[in-house]
Amino acid sequence: MGLSRLAALHGVATSYSPSADVTVSVPDDTVIAVLAALGVDAATPEAVQEALAAAESSAGTRLLPPTLVVWTGEPLPPALTALPPGTTLDIGLEDAGSPPPPRMRIPADRPDPAVSGRAPAEADTGAGAGTGTGTPPPPAWWAEPPLGVHRLAVHAPGGRSAACTLVVAPPRAPQPPARSHGFLVQLYSLLSARSWGMGDLGDLADLAAWSGRTLGAGFVQVNPLHAAVRGKPTDPSPYRPSSRRFPDPVHLHIESIPEYGHVPDRGTLDDLRQDAATLSDTVLNKGALIDRDAVWELKRQALELVAKVPLTPGRRAAYCDFLAEQGQALEDHALWCAVAEVHGSDWHTWPAALRDLRSKEIARARRELLDRIDFHCRLAWLTDSQLAAAQRAALDAGMTIGIVHDLAVGVHPGGADAWAQQDAFAHGMSVGAPPDAFNAHGQDWGLPPWRPTVLAASGYAPYRGLLRGLLAHAGALRIDHVMGLFRLWWVPEGRPPTEGTYVSHDAEAMLAVLVLEAHRAGAVVLGEDLGTVEPGVREALTRHGVLGTSVLWFERDWAGTGRPLAPEKWREGCLATVTTHDLPSTAARLTGDHVTLRHRLGLLTRSLTEELTADATDTAEWLGHLARLGLLPEGEGDEEGAVRAVHRFLLRTPARMVGVWLPDTLGDRRPQNLPGTWDQYPNWRLPVADAEGHPVTLEELAAAPRLHRLMEVFGRCGDRAESLQDTHSRTRPEPPTAPPGARPS
């Protein structure tokens, strides 16, 4: 009982429910290991009692929680209204240069809720008081500070005092200005005739400009462009980066860098460009996979030459501004890159003294590696500039949203963020997923989690920093596994994922910081909320304007008939799509090719015949549903017509955003990622291809008849879909977006 109580006080679950009627107990060893990673000793019964006594004593005497959230226009949190009469409140603003707001004081003659038994809001405002909107006005003593992450200090009668982080946020994130459609693409997979072996930011800008102007697209969603951990080979997954705060310069379009034209050694540059053309040719015409290491080696050599060209005065001023804006975080990231060039890309294997960011040896490295640090800072600036250019190109093309960037769940344990923010990460722990209907063994993603207490104590500085970096040039931000804002499955090192447990965050604080930074950037927020979702999570996300993700094949009436969900019953606040990077392409789904692929790789849990039968039954049910709705005029047996039909269906839903998986426009049958595989399948290394598997360039894609036949659906159905969306925009319960227990990635 003592261990369970201690775990609860620190947000560590001692049991979980994979389904409504099942409860699984977490092993005590797991709970003890997770508590240790949080800095709590629970190794012995005596240690448990000592830690429990300390935690309960702190909780019982604490005036304030570690973080308070004030949503503008909404009632104050109970922790504020329950402060005793006579308490004074002082706020230190996030912007230290702004004059502090006046001291607030709770009137001494206000009834003490703890004594009177009256509800705090009632005691402050009077019973029945309101604004006409159902929200009572704030108490007279409250002077709301500006939006931001501030520091609140309170002093109560009797000498008691406390301080905490105060997040003041708007109630909702920005919403899409109008209903829109757009492409979903893994950027590396989209090569143009000018690419250096993989898609780059020049290609992204061109895709956005073309699709916005020609097809009326409102957005382009890309994979995470976070900085990777270099290796031999480099991990190709964009979801296991070195840093989530800074982008990867491998995405640079070299010729677009202004200094490129002034490199004196033109011969070497021409040789590099020829090598890059050869590399692209092997991918586009000779069946080779995308080779990030080869791409980076060519680009690195070119960038070394470019970096020797002096910046013009205006460019130098812009670079200095960037350095000042990014501050210590960029310097630490660049330092990791510089040291990694010497000692390898996993900081755990560096000499012991270099693993400590505060050591004398690291201070010496900052001086000795100054040129390399400046080089990597310069690359971050150049990449940031091209990200800005891509968003400008999207907006100039008439896109209502522009580029939708993607935030991965976590970072590589050996990378820059984990090194520079060691105190913030839980060592010896990895994020994953518990066992479910799709994976009986659970999942271990190899990503160290943040320690919630350290994150809160820092005023969520690491979280705010990465959000600001990603949102700087984004029209929207997708949050992978958005349920992680509420809780994450921690797996102790050396244990299987089945022996993990959930650890909770202060979800309201995490949401408030997200909404605040999105508001400042004017960006929409999308949450990937597929699979089993804790009760109340989708409601909280919806309440604060975070859109969800709805995938056609998962949208069934799971609480009732189990049949495909009628389009008018879909939720409005979502990105609706037919598939994702972790799922089969639509052509593969319709033909059953994805089942035979998994059979060849030994991934099926039933016989091939059973799997094909079940898959064909599921697909036939959907096609019958589409036919009854009049969305399949091409009739049965027309694969391309069925691809158009499922997108017609999406336009019948009220979804605010409709996404088209770019490979679907060409009939590509290969998934970009096949969960559950590593070397068996070329995850994250395939170029976009046509139905025969032939790679297709951006130029060829823009002229492809099949693509234009599909996109005509949006031209013909857009107006009708808009009116349907207006009809269906009334409030309704949020339906489940996947079968219970499902987590496709």
C-alpha positions in Angstrom: 0.0 0.0 0.0 2.9 2.4 0.8 4.5 1.9 -2.5 1.2 2.4 -4.4 0.6 5.6 -2.5 4.1 6.9 -3.1 3.8 6.0 -6.8 0.5 7.9 -7.1 2.0 11.0 -5.5 4.6 11.0 -8.2 2.4 10.2 -11.1 3.5 6.6 -11.5 0.8 4.0 -12.3 0.7 0.7 -10.5 -1.9 -0.7 -12.8 -3.3 0.0 -16.2 -6.4 -1.0 -18.3 -5.7 -2.0 -21.9 -9.5 -2.4 -22.3 -12.5 -1.5 -20.3 -12.9 -4.8 -18.6 -9.2 -5.6 -18.1 -6.8 -4.3 -15.4 -3.1 -5.3 -15.4 -0.9 -4.8 -12.3 2.5 -3.3 -12.8 5.4 -5.3 -11.2 6.8 -3.7 -8.1 10.3 -3.8 -9.5 9.1 -1.6 -12.4 7.5 0.9 -10.1 10.7 1.1 -7.9 12.9 1.5 -11.0 10.7 4.3 -12.4 10.6 6.1 -9.1 14.4 5.9 -8.9 14.6 7.5 -12.3 12.4 10.3 -10.9 14.8 10.8 -8.0 12.8 8.9 -5.4 14.3 6.1 -3.4 11.8 3.2 -2.9 14.3 0.3 -2.9 13.4 -0.8 0.7 10.3 -0.6 2.8 12.1 1.9 5.1 13.0 4.0 2.1 9.4 3.9 0.9 8.1 5.1 4.3 10.6 7.9 4.4 9.9 9.1 0.9 6.1 8.8 1.5 6.3 10.9 4.7 8.3 13.6 2.9 5.9 13.6 -0.1 2.8 13.8 2.0 4.2 16.4 4.3 5.1 18.6 1.3 1.7 18.1 -0.3 -0.1 18.9 2.9 1.7 22.2 3.6 2.1 23.4 0.0 0.2 26.6 -0.8 0.7 26.2 -4.6 1.3 23.3 -7.0 4.5 23.4 -9.0 2.6 24.9 -12.0 -0.6 26.9 -12.2 -2.5 27.5 -15.5 -4.8 30.4 -16.1 -6.8 30.2 -19.3 -7.9 33.7 -20.3 -11.6 34.2 -20.1 -12.1 31.1 -17.9 -12.5 30.7 -14.1 -9.3 30.9 -12.1 -7.9 27.6 -10.9 -9.0 26.5 -7.5 -5.5 26.7 -6.1 -5.7 30.5 -6.6 -9.2 31.1 -5.3 -8.5 28.9 -2.3 -5.6 31.0 -1.1 -6.4 32.3 2.4 -7.7 35.9 2.9 -4.9 38.5 3.3 -2.6 36.6 0.9 -0.5 38.8 -1.4 0.5 37.8 -4.9 3.5 39.0 -6.9 4.2 38.1 -10.5 7.5 38.1 -12.2 6.8 38.4 -15.9 8.4 36.2 -18.6 9.7 39.4 -20.3 12.0 40.6 -17.6 12.2 44.0 -19.4 8.5 44.7 -18.8 7.4 46.5 -15.6 5.9 44.0 -13.2 2.2 44.1 -12.7 0.9 45.6 -9.4 0.9 43.4 -6.4 -2.4 41.7 -5.8 -4.0 41.1 -2.4 -6.9 38.9 -1.4 -9.1 41.0 0.8 -8.7 40.1 4.5 -12.5 40.3 4.9 -13.2 37.7 2.2 -14.5 34.5 3.8 -11.9 31.8 3.9 -13.2 28.9 1.8 -11.4 26.5 4.1 -13.3 27.8 7.1 -16.6 28.9 5.6 -17.2 25.9 3.4 -18.3 28.2 0.5 -17.0 27.4 -2.9 -14.1 29.7 -3.8 -15.7 31.1 -6.9 -18.9 31.8 -5.0 -17.0 33.5 -2.2 -15.2 35.8 -4.6 -18.0 36.7 -7.0 -21.3 36.1 -5.2 -23.7 33.3 -6.0 -25.1 33.5 -9.4 -22.7 36.1 -10.7 -21.7 35.7 -14.3 -20.8 37.4 -17.6 -23.8 36.2 -19.6 -21.6 33.4 -21.1 -21.8 31.0 -18.3 -18.3 31.9 -17.0 -18.2 33.9 -13.8 -16.0 37.0 -13.8 -12.7 36.8 -12.0 -12.6 38.1 -8.4 -12.1 41.8 -8.0 -8.6 41.3 -6.5 -7.3 39.5 -9.6 -5.4 41.6 -12.2 -4.7 39.2 -15.1 -1.1 39.3 -16.3 -0.3 39.2 -20.1 0.0 35.9 -21.9 3.2 34.1 -21.1 5.0 31.8 -18.7 5.6 33.8 -15.5 6.7 33.3 -11.9 4.1 33.7 -9.2 5.1 34.3 -5.6 2.5 34.3 -2.8 2.8 35.4 0.9 0.0 34.3 3.2 -0.7 35.4 6.8 1.4 33.7 9.4 4.6 33.8 7.4 3.7 31.1 4.9 5.0 31.6 1.3 5.3 29.7 -1.9 6.3 30.2 -5.5 5.4 28.4 -8.8 5.3 28.7 -12.5 2.3 30.6 -13.8 1.2 29.9 -17.4 -1.3 32.4 -18.8 -2.7 31.0 -22.1 -5.5 31.7 -24.5 -8.3 29.1 -24.2 -7.8 27.7 -27.7 -5.1 27.2 -30.3 -5.7 29.0 -33.6 -8.0 27.2 -35.9 -7.8 26.6 -39.7 -9.1 29.8 -41.4 -11.2 27.7 -43.9 -11.6 24.1 -44.8 -8.6 22.9 -46.9 -7.0 19.9 -48.5 -3.3 19.2 -48.9 -0.6 16.7 -49.4 1.2 14.5 -46.8 4.7 13.7 -47.8 8.0 12.3 -46.5 10.2 15.0 -47.8 13.3 12.8 -48.3 11.2 10.6 -50.7 10.4 13.5 -53.1 13.3 14.0 -55.4 13.4 16.6 -58.1 15.7 16.8 -61.1 17.9 19.1 -59.0 18.0 17.1 -55.8 21.2 15.8 -54.4 20.0 12.2 -53.8 17.0 13.0 -51.6 14.2 15.5 -51.4 15.2 18.9 -49.9 13.8 22.2 -48.7 14.0 23.6 -52.3 11.7 20.7 -53.4 9.4 21.4 -50.5 9.0 25.1 -51.5 8.4 24.0 -55.1 5.8 21.4 -54.1 4.0 24.0 -52.0 4.1 26.7 -54.7 2.9 24.3 -57.4 0.1 22.6 -55.4 -1.1 25.8 -53.9 -1.3 27.6 -57.2 -2.4 24.8 -59.5 -4.5 22.5 -57.2 -5.8 25.0 -54.6 -4.0 23.0 -51.9 -4.0 24.7 -48.4 -1.1 22.9 -46.8 1.7 20.4 -47.2 2.5 18.2 -44.2 6.0 16.8 -43.9 7.9 14.3 -41.7 10.0 15.6 -38.8 13.0 17.6 -40.1 14.8 17.3 -36.8 18.6 17.0 -36.7 19.7 13.4 -37.0 22.4 11.4 -35.2 25.1 10.8 -37.7 26.3 7.2 -37.9 27.5 4.5 -40.1 24.8 4.1 -41.2 22.7 7.0 -39.9 19.4 5.9 -38.4 17.0 6.8 -41.3 14.0 7.2 -39.0 13.0 10.9 -38.7 11.3 10.0 -35.4 14.5 9.3 -33.5 16.5 12.5 -33.9 19.5 13.9 -32.2 17.7 17.2 -31.5 14.0 18.2 -31.9 14.8 21.8 -31.5 17.1 22.3 -34.5 16.7 21.1 -38.1 18.9 18.8 -40.1 21.1 20.6 -42.6 20.9 17.5 -44.9 17.7 19.1 -46.1 19.4 22.2 -47.4 19.2 23.0 -51.1 22.8 23.9 -51.6 22.5 26.0 -54.7 19.9 28.3 -53.0 22.5 29.5 -50.4 23.5 33.0 -51.4 27.2 32.4 -50.7 27.2 29.4 -53.1 27.6 31.6 -56.1 30.7 33.1 -54.7 32.7 30.0 -53.9 36.0 30.4 -55.8 36.7 26.7 -56.2 34.1 26.1 -58.9 35.8 22.9 -60.1 35.3 21.1 -56.8 31.6 22.3 -56.6 31.0 21.1 -60.2 32.5 17.7 -59.3 30.2 17.5 -56.2 27.2 18.4 -58.2 28.1 15.7 -60.8 28.4 13.2 -58.0 25.1 14.3 -56.6 23.4 13.8 -60.0 24.9 10.3 -60.2 23.6 9.6 -56.7 20.1 10.7 -57.7 20.3 8.7 -60.9 20.9 5.5 -58.9 17.8 6.2 -56.8 15.6 7.2 -59.7 16.7 4.8 -62.4 18.7 2.0 -60.9 16.7 0.8 -57.9 19.0 2.2 -55.2 17.6 3.2 -51.8 18.0 6.8 -50.5 21.4 7.0 -48.8 21.4 9.8 -46.3 25.1 9.3 -45.5 26.1 9.6 -49.1 23.9 12.7 -49.5 25.3 14.3 -46.3 28.9 13.6 -47.3 28.4 15.5 -50.6 26.6 18.3 -49.0 29.0 18.6 -46.1 31.9 19.0 -48.5 30.0 21.7 -50.4 29.0 23.5 -47.2 32.6 23.5 -46.0 33.4 25.5 -49.2 30.4 27.8 -48.8 31.2 28.5 -45.2 34.5 30.0 -46.2 32.8 32.7 -48.2 32.5 35.9 -46.1 29.0 37.0 -45.3 27.9 40.4 -46.6 27.2 43.0 -43.9 23.5 42.4 -44.1 23.9 38.6 -44.0 26.3 38.9 -41.1 23.8 41.0 -39.2 21.0 38.4 -39.8 23.3 35.6 -38.7 24.2 37.5 -35.5 20.5 38.1 -34.8 19.9 34.3 -35.2 22.7 33.5 -32.8 21.3 35.9 -30.2 17.7 34.6 -30.6 18.8 30.9 -30.2 21.3 31.6 -27.4 22.9 28.9 -25.3 20.7 26.1 -26.7 22.2 26.5 -30.2 25.7 26.8 -28.9 25.3 23.5 -27.0 23.8 21.8 -30.0 26.7 23.0 -32.2 29.2 21.9 -29.6 27.8 18.4 -29.5 28.1 18.3 -33.3 31.7 19.4 -33.1 32.7 17.0 -30.4 30.8 14.2 -32.2 33.1 14.8 -35.3 36.0 13.8 -33.1 34.6 11.2 -30.6 31.6 9.7 -32.4 27.9 10.4 -32.3 26.9 8.7 -29.0 28.0 10.9 -26.1 28.0 8.0 -23.7 31.1 6.7 -25.4 33.0 10.0 -25.2 35.8 10.5 -22.7 34.2 10.8 -19.2 35.0 14.5 -18.8 33.3 15.4 -22.1 30.0 13.8 -21.1 29.5 16.6 -18.5 28.4 19.8 -20.0 29.8 21.7 -16.9 33.3 20.2 -16.9 36.5 22.1 -17.5 37.2 19.9 -20.5 34.0 20.9 -22.1 34.9 24.6 -21.5 38.2 23.9 -23.2 36.5 22.2 -26.1 34.3 25.3 -26.6 37.5 27.3 -27.1 39.4 24.7 -29.2 36.5 23.8 -31.4 35.3 27.4 -32.0 35.5 27.2 -35.8 33.6 23.9 -35.9 31.0 25.3 -33.5 30.5 28.3 -35.7 30.2 26.0 -38.8 27.4 24.0 -37.2 25.7 27.2 -36.0 25.9 28.5 -39.5 24.3 25.4 -40.9 21.4 25.8 -38.4 20.9 29.3 -39.6 21.0 28.4 -43.3 18.5 25.6 -42.7 16.2 27.9 -40.7 16.3 30.4 -43.6 15.2 27.8 -46.1 12.5 26.6 -43.8 11.3 30.3 -43.7 11.5 30.4 -47.5 9.4 27.3 -47.9 6.6 28.7 -45.7 6.8 32.1 -47.6 6.4 30.2 -50.9 3.4 28.3 -49.6 1.6 31.4 -48.4 2.5 33.3 -51.6 0.9 30.5 -53.5 -2.4 31.1 -51.7 -2.2 28.3 -49.1 -4.3 29.1 -46.1 -2.0 27.1 -43.7 1.2 26.3 -45.5 3.8 23.9 -44.2 2.7 21.5 -41.5 5.7 20.5 -39.5 5.9 17.3 -37.3 7.2 17.0 -33.7 8.6 13.5 -32.9 7.8 11.9 -29.5 11.4 12.0 -28.3 15.1 12.0 -29.1 17.9 9.6 -29.5 19.6 8.8 -26.2 23.0 9.4 -27.6 22.2 12.7 -29.3 22.6 16.4 -28.7 19.4 17.1 -26.7 19.9 14.1 -24.4 23.5 15.3 -23.8 22.8 19.0 -23.3 19.7 18.5 -21.2 20.8 15.5 -19.1 19.1 16.6 -16.0 15.8 16.8 -17.8 15.8 13.2 -19.0 15.1 10.1 -17.1 18.2 7.9 -17.4 17.7 4.2 -17.8 14.2 4.6 -19.2 12.7 4.4 -22.6 9.4 5.5 -24.0 7.2 2.9 -25.7 3.7 1.4 -25.7 2.0 -1.3 -23.6 0.8 -4.6 -25.1 -2.4 -4.3 -27.2 -4.4 -6.1 -29.7 -1.9 -5.3 -32.5 1.3 -6.0 -30.6 1.1 -8.5 -27.7 4.7 -7.8 -26.7 4.3 -4.0 -26.4 6.8 -1.5 -28.0 10.1 0.1 -26.9 10.9 3.1 -29.0 14.4 3.7 -27.6 13.6 7.3 -26.6 14.4 8.6 -23.1 11.5 10.5 -21.5 11.5 13.9 -19.9 11.3 13.9 -16.1 8.0 15.7 -15.4 9.2 17.3 -12.2 12.4 18.7 -13.7 10.5 20.0 -16.7 8.0 21.8 -14.4 10.8 23.2 -12.2 12.4 24.8 -15.3 9.2 26.5 -16.3 8.9 24.0 -19.2 11.9 25.8 -20.8 13.1 22.8 -23.0 9.6 22.2 -24.2 8.9 25.9 -24.9 12.2 26.2 -26.8 11.6 23.3 -29.2 8.0 24.5 -29.8 9.2 28.0 -30.7 11.8 26.6 -33.0 9.3 24.4 -34.8 6.5 26.9 -35.0 8.7 29.8 -36.2 8.1 28.8 -39.9 5.1 26.6 -39.6 1.5 27.1 -40.6 0.6 24.1 -38.4 2.3 21.7 -36.1 1.5 18.0 -35.9 2.3 16.4 -32.5 3.2 12.7 -32.9 1.5 10.5 -30.2 -0.2 13.6 -28.7 -1.4 11.4 -25.8 2.2 11.8 -24.5 1.3 15.3 -23.3 -0.8 13.5 -20.7 1.2 10.3 -19.9 3.9 8.1 -21.4 4.7 4.4 -21.1 8.1 4.1 -19.5 10.2 0.9 -20.0 13.1 0.4 -17.6 16.4 -0.5 -19.3 16.9 -4.2 -19.7 13.2 -5.0 -19.2 10.6 -6.0 -21.9 7.9 -3.4 -22.9 5.4 -5.6 -21.1 7.1 -4.6 -17.8 6.7 -0.9 -18.2 4.2 1.5 -16.7 2.6 4.9 -17.3 4.0 8.1 -15.9 1.8 11.2 -16.0 2.7 14.7 -16.9 0.9 17.9 -15.8 -1.3 17.7 -18.8 -2.9 21.0 -18.3 0.5 22.7 -18.2 1.8 20.9 -21.2 -1.4 21.8 -23.2 -1.3 25.4 -22.0 2.3 25.9 -23.1 1.5 24.3 -26.5 -1.6 26.5 -27.0 0.4 29.6 -25.9 3.2 29.1 -28.3 0.8 28.2 -31.1 -1.1 31.4 -30.4 2.1 33.4 -30.6 3.0 31.8 -33.9 -0.5 31.9 -35.3 -0.3 28.2 -36.1 -2.8 25.4 -36.1 -2.0 22.3 -33.9 -2.8 18.7 -35.0 -2.5 15.8 -32.6 -1.9 12.2 -33.8 -4.4 10.5 -31.5 -4.8 7.1 -33.1 -5.3 4.0 -31.1 -6.4 3.6 -27.5 -6.7 7.0 -25.8 -7.2 7.6 -22.1 -10.7 8.8 -21.2 -10.9 12.6 -21.2 -7.9 13.2 -23.4 -9.7 13.9 -26.7 -12.2 16.1 -24.8 -9.4 18.2 -23.4 -7.6 18.5 -26.7 -10.9 19.5 -28.4 -11.7 22.0 -25.7 -8.4 23.8 -26.3 -8.5 23.7 -30.1 -6.1 20.9 -30.8 -7.3 19.0 -33.9 -7.2 15.2 -34.0 -6.3 12.7 -36.7 -8.9 10.5 -38.3 -7.9 7.7 -40.7 -10.6 6.2 -42.9 -10.0 2.5 -42.3 -10.2 3.0 -38.5 -13.4 5.1 -38.5 -16.0 2.6 -37.5 -18.9 2.5 -35.0 -16.8 0.6 -32.5 -19.3 1.2 -29.7 -22.2 -0.1 -31.8 -22.5 -2.0 -35.0 -18.7 -1.9 -35.9 -19.6 -0.8 -39.4 -18.0 2.0 -41.3 -18.8 5.3 -39.7 -21.2 7.5 -41.8 -19.4 10.6 -43.0 -21.7 13.0 -41.1 -20.7 11.3 -37.9 -17.0 12.1 -38.2 -15.6 14.8 -36.0 -15.1 18.3 -37.5 -11.9 19.1 -35.5 -9.5 16.8 -37.3 -7.2 16.1 -40.2 -9.0 13.4 -42.2 -6.9 11.1 -44.3 -7.0 7.6 -45.9 -3.6 6.5 -44.7 -0.4 7.6 -43.1 3.4 6.9 -43.3 3.0 4.0 -40.9 0.1 2.3 -42.8 -0.3 0.7 -46.3 -0.8 2.9 -49.2 -4.4 3.0 -50.4 -3.6 1.0 -53.6 -1.9 -1.7 -51.4 -4.9 -1.7 -49.1 -7.4 -2.1 -51.9 -5.4 -4.9 -53.6 -4.3 -6.8 -50.5 -0.6 -6.3 -51.4 0.1 -5.1 -47.9 -0.9 -8.5 -46.5 1.3 -10.4 -48.9 4.2 -8.1 -48.1 3.9 -8.8 -44.4 3.6 -12.5 -45.2 6.9 -12.4 -47.1 8.6 -10.8 -44.1 7.1 -13.3 -41.6 5.0 -10.7 -39.8 1.6 -12.4 -39.9 0.1 -14.0 -36.8 -2.4 -16.0 -38.8 -2.1 -17.9 -42.0 -1.9 -16.0 -45.3 -5.3 -17.3 -46.3 -6.9 -16.1 -43.1 -5.3 -12.7 -43.3 -6.2 -12.2 -46.9 -9.8 -13.2 -46.3 -10.2 -10.9 -43.3 -8.6 -8.0 -45.2 -10.7 -8.5 -48.3 -13.9 -8.6 -46.1 -12.9 -5.3 -44.5 -12.1 -3.7 -47.8 -15.3 -5.0 -49.4 -17.4 -3.6 -46.6 -15.9 -0.1 -47.1 -16.3 -0.3 -50.9 -20.0 -1.3 -50.4 -20.5 1.6 -48.1 -18.9 4.0 -50.7 -21.1 2.5 -53.5 -24.3 3.0 -51.4 -23.3 6.6 -50.9 -22.9 7.1 -54.7 -19.2 7.8 -54.3 -18.0 4.9 -56.5 -19.4 5.7 -60.0 -16.5 3.8 -61.6 -17.9 0.5 -60.2 -16.1 -2.5 -58.8 -12.7 -3.6 -60.0 -11.4 -0.2 -60.7 -8.5 0.4 -58.3 -7.8 4.0 -59.4 -11.6 4.7 -59.1 -11.7 3.3 -55.6 -8.8 5.6 -54.6 -10.8 8.5 -55.9 -13.9 7.2 -54.1 -12.3 7.1 -50.6 -11.2 10.8 -51.1 -14.7 11.7 -52.2 -15.8 10.2 -48.9 -13.4 12.3 -46.9 -14.9 15.4 -48.5 -18.4 14.3 -47.3 -17.1 14.5 -43.7 -17.1 17.8 -41.8 -13.3 17.5 -41.2 -11.5 20.9 -41.3 -8.5 19.5 -43.1 -8.3 16.6 -45.6 -5.0 15.1 -46.3 -3.9 13.2 -49.4 -0.9 10.9 -49.0 1.3 12.0 -51.9 2.2 8.4 -53.0 -1.5 7.7 -53.4 -1.7 10.2 -56.2 0.4 7.8 -58.3 -0.8 4.4 -57.1 2.5 3.7 -55.2 2.0 0.3 -53.4 4.9 0.5 -51.0 4.7 1.8 -47.4 7.3 4.3 -46.3 7.6 2.5 -43.0 6.6 -0.9 -41.9 6.3 -1.1 -38.1 7.8 -4.1 -36.6 10.7 -4.3 -39.1 14.2 -3.1 -39.1 16.6 -4.6 -41.6 13.9 -6.7 -43.2 12.4 -3.7 -45.0 13.9 -0.4 -46.3 12.0 1.9 -43.9 12.4 5.6 -44.6 14.5 5.1 -47.7 12.1 4.7 -50.6 11.5 7.4 -53.2 7.9 8.2 -54.3 7.0 5.8 -57.1 4.2 5.0 -59.5 2.0 1.9 -59.5 4.7 -0.2 -61.2 7.3 0.8 -58.5 9.2 3.2 -60.8 10.5 6.3 -58.9 8.9 9.5 -60.0 10.5 13.0 -59.8 8.6 16.1 -58.6 8.5 17.3 -62.2 7.0 14.1 -63.4 4.6 14.0 -60.5 3.3 17.5 -61.3 2.5 16.3 -64.8 1.1 12.9 -63.9 -2.4 12.3 -65.4 -3.3 9.9 -62.5 -2.6 12.7 -60.0 -4.7 15.2 -61.8 -7.6 12.8 -62.1 -7.5 12.3 -58.4 -7.2 16.0 -57.6 -10.2 16.7 -59.8 -12.3 15.2 -57.0 -11.4 18.1 -54.8 -12.3 20.6 -57.5 -15.7 19.1 -58.2 -16.6 18.2 -54.6 -15.1 21.1 -52.7 -18.1 23.4 -52.8 -20.5 20.6 -51.9 -18.2 19.4 -49.1 -18.1 22.9 -47.7 -21.9 23.1 -47.4 -22.0 19.6 -45.9 -19.4 20.7 -43.4 -21.6 23.6 -42.4 -24.6 21.2 -42.0 -22.6 18.8 -39.8 -20.8 21.4 -37.6 -23.1 21.0 -34.7 -21.5 19.6 -31.5 -21.5 15.8 -31.3 -19.7 13.3 -29.2 -16.2 12.5 -30.5 -16.2 9.0 -32.0 -13.3 6.6 -31.5 -10.8 6.9 -34.3 -9.5 3.4 -34.1 -10.5 0.0 -32.6 -9.8 -0.3 -28.9 -6.2 -1.3 -28.4 -5.0 -0.2 -31.9 -1.8 1.7 -32.3 -0.6 1.6 -35.9 2.8 3.0 -35.2 
